[in-house]
């Protein structure tokens, strides 16, 4: 029970990686606050955790609005008693070539993927500092913070921004015994990404990824459990890449150099 008695906030936890993190944290003994715009779906996740013997509440929140975030954190403190772990997971993805991209689409992606990390990390850090017991802030980035993703320039910019932001925040809050780290998932099956994984895409990924698999959301959640636990107490401002070897592999799929 690596997180016994800890109070954890997970944004965008009504589905996908966020849901997997919430369930994994609960299994390790944490009390969970599920923040999502879809309150009904968030309540279903919370109900599942409670039925399994855990403690959870659901809070409706638009993580791109400072007022919503502040109110949500106050509600969590009222219901759980505090915030020890903040997981900034919420995000969306859209496709648009940069040269044709509308300004409002750029703003939408930056707001939901990057600004949300600023607002939730700030609110979480402020509460942790008031409590005086340290804490953990974890953001969900992407391998596409360091790899291009054609037709997703706003998304890659947001993910790259998350990583730069987390390094600076980690430096600022380290004296308060708060660590800040981020996870770079590779290809992962979630409700958000499943429509992208056509037969052709899956075939190409299996050629590109050395592990020859697309991740389950639970595999990413296992990394979040590590970063939230005392096992990672001396780790801050760092990335944890969970991608089956996607980024590190420099080979040419289907080709052999020395024949």
C-alpha positions as semicolon CSV with decimal commas, in nm:
position;residue;x (nm);y (nm);z (nm)
1;X;0,000;0,000;0,000
2;X;0,247;0,261;-0,125
3;X;-0,003;0,551;-0,100
4;X;-0,190;0,460;0,217
5;X;-0,386;0,758;0,350
6;X;-0,266;1,002;0,084
7;X;-0,518;1,237;-0,079
8;X;-0,479;1,238;-0,457
9;X;-0,640;1,457;-0,722
10;X;-0,644;1,316;-1,076
11;X;-0,772;1,539;-1,357
12;X;-0,945;1,393;-1,659
13;X;-0,993;1,072;-1,462
14;X;-1,334;0,975;-1,598
15;X;-1,165;0,770;-1,869
16;X;-0,836;0,656;-2,021
17;X;-0,502;0,699;-1,849
18;X;-0,655;0,921;-1,580
19;X;-0,909;0,653;-1,486
20;X;-0,633;0,392;-1,473
21;X;-0,425;0,617;-1,247
22;X;-0,720;0,680;-1,015
23;X;-0,790;0,308;-0,983
24;X;-0,422;0,223;-0,932
25;X;-0,380;0,492;-0,666
26;X;-0,692;0,368;-0,487
27;X;-0,558;0,013;-0,492
28;X;-0,246;0,147;-0,317
29;X;-0,453;0,304;-0,040
30;X;-0,500;0,664;-0,158
31;X;-0,819;0,866;-0,125
32;X;-0,910;0,981;-0,475
33;X;-1,070;1,298;-0,611
34;X;-1,171;1,258;-0,974
35;X;-1,186;1,589;-1,159
36;X;-1,356;1,589;-1,497
37;X;-1,597;1,794;-1,704
38;X;-1,816;1,484;-1,734
39;X;-1,952;1,453;-1,379
40;X;-2,166;1,148;-1,456
41;X;-1,868;0,951;-1,588
42;X;-1,652;1,072;-1,298
43;X;-1,916;0,952;-1,052
44;X;-1,911;0,609;-1,215
45;X;-1,535;0,583;-1,162
46;X;-1,570;0,700;-0,803
47;X;-1,849;0,445;-0,743
48;X;-1,625;0,169;-0,877
49;X;-1,348;0,267;-0,638
50;X;-1,587;0,278;-0,342
51;X;-1,736;-0,060;-0,433
52;X;-1,384;-0,203;-0,430
53;X;-1,340;-0,074;-0,074
54;X;-1,163;0,252;-0,154
55;X;-1,240;0,617;-0,088
56;X;-1,328;0,850;-0,376
57;X;-1,525;1,158;-0,471
58;X;-1,613;1,309;-0,808
59;X;-1,582;1,681;-0,881
60;X;-1,696;1,856;-1,197
61;X;-1,423;2,090;-1,318
62;X;-1,308;2,266;-1,632
63;X;-0,932;2,254;-1,572
64;X;-0,874;2,536;-1,819
65;X;-1,058;2,786;-1,595
66;X;-0,885;2,919;-1,285
67;X;-1,212;2,972;-1,099
68;X;-1,320;2,613;-1,159
69;X;-0,984;2,478;-1,047
70;X;-0,978;2,684;-0,729
71;X;-1,332;2,581;-0,638
72;X;-1,258;2,217;-0,714
73;X;-0,947;2,210;-0,493
74;X;-1,142;2,374;-0,210
75;X;-1,409;2,107;-0,249
76;X;-1,148;1,830;-0,242
77;X;-0,992;1,973;0,074
78;X;-1,335;1,986;0,231
79;X;-1,417;1,626;0,141
80;X;-1,079;1,454;0,177
81;X;-0,900;1,687;0,417
82;X;-0,614;1,794;0,193
83;X;-0,413;1,736;-0,124
84;X;-0,094;1,530;-0,117
85;X;-0,076;1,431;-0,484
86;X;-0,185;1,627;-0,791
87;X;-0,192;1,442;-1,123
88;X;-0,239;1,673;-1,423
89;X;-0,369;1,428;-1,680
90;X;-0,657;1,603;-1,857
91;X;-0,602;1,680;-2,223
92;X;-0,746;1,669;-2,572
93;X;-0,606;1,624;-2,922
94;X;-0,714;1,761;-3,261
95;X;-0,563;1,739;-3,608
96;X;-0,472;2,044;-3,813
97;X;-0,170;2,140;-4,023
98;X;0,009;2,438;-3,877
99;X;-0,007;2,643;-4,196
100;X;-0,387;2,608;-4,204
101;X;-0,455;2,611;-3,830
102;X;-0,716;2,852;-3,697
103;X;-0,611;3,061;-3,397
104;X;-0,904;2,941;-3,189
105;X;-0,802;2,577;-3,244
106;X;-0,448;2,658;-3,128
107;X;-0,591;2,830;-2,820
108;X;-0,821;2,535;-2,746
109;X;-0,537;2,281;-2,738
110;X;-0,300;2,505;-2,542
111;X;-0,576;2,586;-2,292
112;X;-0,677;2,226;-2,226
113;X;-0,333;2,065;-2,240
114;X;-0,087;2,327;-2,110
115;X;-0,273;2,603;-1,928
116;X;-0,459;2,334;-1,733
117;X;-0,128;2,197;-1,602
118;X;-0,028;2,545;-1,485
119;X;-0,360;2,605;-1,308
120;X;-0,385;2,265;-1,140
121;X;-0,016;2,248;-1,046
122;X;-0,033;2,598;-0,900
123;X;-0,346;2,523;-0,697
124;X;-0,205;2,191;-0,583
125;X;0,131;2,339;-0,484
126;X;-0,033;2,622;-0,291
127;X;-0,239;2,373;-0,091
128;X;0,062;2,148;-0,028
129;X;0,266;2,443;0,096
130;X;-0,015;2,542;0,334
131;X;-0,025;2,187;0,469
132;X;0,352;2,182;0,517
133;X;0,396;1,810;0,455
134;X;0,545;1,813;0,105
135;X;0,371;1,648;-0,187
136;X;0,382;1,513;-0,539
137;X;0,287;1,680;-0,867
138;X;0,278;1,459;-1,175
139;X;0,196;1,573;-1,528
140;X;0,115;1,353;-1,825
141;X;0,320;1,461;-2,123
142;X;0,379;1,253;-2,437
143;X;0,662;1,114;-2,645
144;X;0,547;1,378;-2,893
145;X;0,701;1,641;-2,670
146;X;1,029;1,522;-2,825
147;X;0,903;1,367;-3,151
148;X;0,716;1,551;-3,423
149;X;0,352;1,464;-3,484
150;X;0,237;1,591;-3,825
151;X;-0,097;1,774;-3,813
152;X;-0,066;1,814;-3,436
153;X;0,171;2,107;-3,393
154;X;-0,044;2,265;-3,122
155;X;-0,047;1,936;-2,930
156;X;0,329;1,885;-2,953
157;X;0,386;2,246;-2,847
158;X;0,164;2,196;-2,544
159;X;0,338;1,875;-2,441
160;X;0,681;2,032;-2,484
161;X;0,561;2,325;-2,276
162;X;0,445;2,092;-2,000
163;X;0,794;1,950;-1,967
164;X;0,970;2,288;-1,956
165;X;0,712;2,415;-1,707
166;X;0,753;2,111;-1,480
167;X;1,131;2,150;-1,462
168;X;1,099;2,511;-1,349
169;X;0,819;2,435;-1,102
170;X;1,027;2,149;-0,961
171;X;1,309;2,391;-0,884
172;X;1,076;2,642;-0,720
173;X;0,889;2,405;-0,491
174;X;1,173;2,169;-0,398
175;X;1,241;2,358;-0,071
176;X;0,886;2,265;0,033
177;X;0,959;1,893;-0,021
178;X;0,727;1,888;-0,322
179;X;0,847;1,688;-0,621
180;X;0,736;1,758;-0,978
181;X;0,782;1,498;-1,250
182;X;0,619;1,406;-1,578
183;X;0,540;1,089;-1,768
184;X;0,585;1,046;-2,143
185;X;0,348;0,773;-2,257
186;X;0,397;0,618;-2,597
187;X;0,115;0,467;-2,800
188;X;-0,155;0,373;-2,548
189;X;-0,504;0,234;-2,588
190;X;-0,761;0,476;-2,442
191;X;-1,105;0,602;-2,535
192;X;-0,935;0,913;-2,678
193;X;-0,682;0,731;-2,896
194;X;-0,866;0,413;-2,999
195;X;-1,018;0,575;-3,311
196;X;-0,665;0,667;-3,425
197;X;-0,541;0,309;-3,417
198;X;-0,659;0,186;-3,753
199;X;-0,529;-0,145;-3,885
200;X;-0,263;0,040;-4,085
201;X;-0,151;0,246;-3,784
202;X;-0,131;-0,061;-3,559
203;X;0,076;-0,245;-3,821
204;X;0,314;0,051;-3,849
205;X;0,345;0,082;-3,470
206;X;0,431;-0,285;-3,436
207;X;0,711;-0,230;-3,688
208;X;0,829;0,086;-3,511
209;X;0,801;-0,009;-3,142
210;X;1,062;-0,264;-3,028
211;X;0,825;-0,414;-2,768
212;X;0,574;-0,488;-3,049
213;X;0,283;-0,378;-2,835
214;X;0,059;-0,079;-2,777
215;X;0,041;0,003;-2,406
216;X;-0,254;-0,054;-2,179
217;X;-0,345;0,249;-1,968
218;X;-0,262;0,049;-1,654
219;X;0,103;0,029;-1,763
220;X;0,123;0,408;-1,763
221;X;-0,057;0,422;-1,428
222;X;0,211;0,200;-1,274
223;X;0,465;0,474;-1,347
224;X;0,242;0,731;-1,180
225;X;0,220;0,513;-0,868
226;X;0,600;0,505;-0,854
227;X;0,634;0,883;-0,890
228;X;0,365;0,944;-0,627
229;X;0,526;0,708;-0,375
230;X;0,817;0,744;-0,136
231;X;1,020;0,534;-0,381
232;X;1,059;0,851;-0,592
233;X;1,122;1,091;-0,301
234;X;1,458;1,209;-0,441
235;X;1,345;1,240;-0,802
236;X;1,220;1,574;-0,931
237;X;1,207;1,763;-1,259
238;X;1,246;1,436;-1,448
239;X;1,068;1,246;-1,724
240;X;0,956;0,886;-1,705
241;X;0,919;0,754;-2,059
242;X;0,688;0,452;-2,089
243;X;0,679;0,372;-2,459
244;X;0,802;0,018;-2,528
245;X;1,126;0,160;-2,666
246;X;0,964;0,386;-2,928
247;X;1,184;0,693;-2,869
248;X;1,516;0,519;-2,804
249;X;1,507;0,290;-3,107
250;X;1,720;0,412;-3,396
251;X;1,685;0,107;-3,617
252;X;1,518;0,097;-3,958
253;X;1,209;-0,126;-3,942
254;X;1,241;-0,417;-4,182
255;X;1,599;-0,335;-4,279
256;X;1,934;-0,493;-4,187
257;X;2,260;-0,299;-4,202
258;X;2,505;-0,590;-4,213
259;X;2,408;-0,861;-4,456
